[in-house]
């Protein structure tokens, strides 16, 4: 895995990270089997000295953007391999996190790509990662302020059962919806069908159980 060492991490991202995990750094890293770089925590990060308060913050205030989650990586790799799904289209990346899926969609030839995330720090991460990859993205913190788009992409947003209602909400904003999730192996919904499974690892590797390295792909009928 290549790491760019001569770039300085964006200060606002470091400040946000240090509120949760003090003394942790961010490095610009290439993702496996992609040309995409992201600002992420180091691949080797020692948690031996994390006290109980830091661990509590990590669980309760997880800065999701410091990882490239397996489903996001799998969807990014898929978009780059099959760019016709988004080429020349207006795309919305829901729950964008680090922006990896949005960046992949733009590199695949999408006309416009909108990063949507309720977490403003995640949107900052998307902005900085877009600069890192020299792509232009748009940013939105409320799905219900979104325009109609051609394609809606959602990776790793169904981990919480309470988020399942979004499967219906997505249909209000796009005729084509693609969902990638490593936590949900199948869901029963009249408007979606499971079409594939792909293998991917969260990066940096969290040493997750093997079952979470299989990413299920779904699309609207």
N, C-alpha and C positions, 0 to 999 in steps of 0.2 A: 504494500500500500504506500503510495507516494504521499509525502507531506510537504507542503510549502513552508519553509522555515523563515523566509526573509520578510514575510508580511506581518504587520502588526494587527492584532485582533481589534475590531471596533470597540471603542471604549464603552459605549452605551450597552453593548452586549456583555462585556466583562463585568460592568457594574451590576447588571441584572443577575448574572450568574453568581457573583460573589454574595449577593443577598441570600442566596440559598446554599451555595457550596463555596465557602471561603477558600482562597488560595488555589483555586482550580483555574487552569488556563483554557484558552481556545486556540485551536490550530486549524489552518485551512487544509483540508484533506480531500483527495480524490476518492470517489466512491467506486466500489468494485464494478468492473465491466461497464463503466460509463466515463464520459469526459467531464462529468460534473464534479465541482468542488464545493464543499460546505464548511462553514465555521462550526466545528464540533469540539467536544472535550477530547483530550488525548486518548489514543487507543489503549494506552497503559495508564490507568488511573488508580492509585492506591486509596482504598477506603478504610485503611487500618486505623487512621486517626480521626475518623468522623465520630463526633460525640452524638449523644442521643438527640439533642436539639437539631443538629444538622440533618440527621436521618429523618426526624419528624418532618422537617421542612421539605426534604426531597420527596417524601411520600405525599404530603399535603399540598405542596406548591411546585409540583414537578415542572421543571423547565423543559417541556417536550422538544423544543427546538435544538437542544444540545446533542440530540441523537438523530440519526437517520433511521427510522423504524423500518422493520423488514418489509411491511406492506408498501410503504412509500418507495423503498428501493426497488422492489419488484415491479411496481407500476411505472417507475421512471425507466427502468430497463426495457419494459414492454413497449412504452411509447417510443423510445429511441429505435427499437427494432421494428415497430409497425407504425410508422409516423402517419399513415393515411387516416388513422382514427381521429387525428386532430389537425391535420394540415389544412391551412387556410380557413380554420374555424375559430369562433370565439369560444373560449374555454374558461370555466370557473373551477378552481381547485379549492374544495371545501375542507376546512380544518387543515390549512396549509402547513402549519408548523414551521419547519425550516425552509419550506418552499421548493423542496426537491422535485415534486411532481409538476409544479408550475414551471420550473426551469426546464425540465425535460420536455414538457409540452411546447414551450417556446422554441427550444432547440429542434423539435420535430417539425416545426413549420407552422404552428398555430398563428393565426392573424393577430389575436389579442389573447392575453391570459390574465385572469383576475385571481389574486390570492385572497381568500376569505378566511379570517380567523378572528374569534372574539378576543384573543389575547394580543394586546398591543405590542408586547415584546416579541411575540412570534412574528408579527408583521414587520417589526424592525429587523428581525433575523432574515425574513424573506428579502427585504430591501438590500441588506448587506450581501446576502448570497447571490442576489441578482447581479450586483456590481461585480462580485467575484467571477461570475460566469459571463459577464458582458451581455446581459439580456435585459430587455425592458419589460417590466411587469406592471400590473395595476393592483391596488390594494383596497380591501373592504373589510370592515369589522362587524358587519351585520348582513347575514344572508338575505334578510327581508328587505334590504335596500338594493338588492341586486337586480339587474336587468335580465331579460331573457337571453340565454346563451345557447350555443349549438350543442355543447357537450359539458356535462358536469362530472368531475372526477372527485372521488372520496377514498382516501387510503387511511386505514387504522382509525376510524371514527366510531366503530360499533362496539368497542371494548366495554363500554358501559351500556347495560340493558336499557337505560333511560334514553339513550340516543337512537333507538330503533325507529322512533317516529319520524326521523329525518328521511327515511326511505320514501315515505309519502310526500314529504315536503320537497324533496329534490325534484319530483316530477312536475312541480309547479314552475320550475325555472329552466328546465332543459328537456328536449325530447329524447336525448340519449344520456344515460347515466351509467358510469362504470364505477364499481366499488371493489376495492381490494382490502382483504382483512385476514390477519393471521390468527385472530382470537375466535372468530365465528366460522365454523367449518361449513355450515349450511344454514340458511334461514328460509322459512317458508313465507313467500310473498307473491301474490298473484301477478305482479308486474316485473318481477326479476327472475333471472335464471342463472344458475351457476354454470360457468363455461370452462373453467380451467383451474389448475393448481400450479403454482410456481414455488421454487425454493429460493429463499433469501434469508439473510441474517441482518439483524439490527447492527448498525455501525455507529460508534465502536461496539464491538461484540459484547453483549451483556451475558453471554453464556446461558441463553434462554433454553428452556426445554425444547427437545426436537420438534414437538408438535407445533410450537410457535414459529418454526422456520419454514412451515408450509403455508403459503399465502393463497387463499381462495379468491378467485375473480368472479364477479357477477356483472350482468348487464341487464338493462331494461329490455323487455320483449319488443 
